[in-house]
Structures are given as C-alpha cells and as structure tokens.
Amino acid sequence: MELDYKAIGKRIKIARIKADLTQERLAEMIEISPTHMSNIETGTTRVSLTVIVSLANALSVTVDDLLCDSVI
C-alpha cells in the first residue's frame, strides 16, 4: 500500500485550521521548520512517523485521522 502524502497533508491542514493554528505556530510546537510544515501540508515531502505522531498530539487528533479517511 502506497501512502498518499498529498491527502495526508490535506488532512493535517484541515486539522490545523480547525485547531486555529498557523503553520508557523504548529511548526514551532513540534520543533520543525515552517518550510518543512508547508512542504508536509502540500505533500511535496514525505512525513516521518515521528512527525505524524507529534502533529497528532499537537492537534489533539488520532494518527488514524491524519493517515487515512476511514479505517476498515
């Protein structure tokens, strides 16, 4: 199974907006650069599992929420 990094980035962006955070603030919270945060949201870079977990914790969502639309 291939990961769709653009879809993951889109779900991260939606969760970030719902949490009322800027890219810069979220990047600061999880200790990555704002540029890397932007690249994650646009799907132009692969996101590590460590960063996914950090993002999920910072956004108060589950890792499943960020990785997939639905779990079967």
Buried (B, 14 or more C-beta within 10 A) or exposed (E): EEEBBEBBBBBBBBBBEEEEBEBEBBBBBBEBEBEBBBBBBEBEBEBEEEBBEBBBEBBEBEEEBBBBEEEE
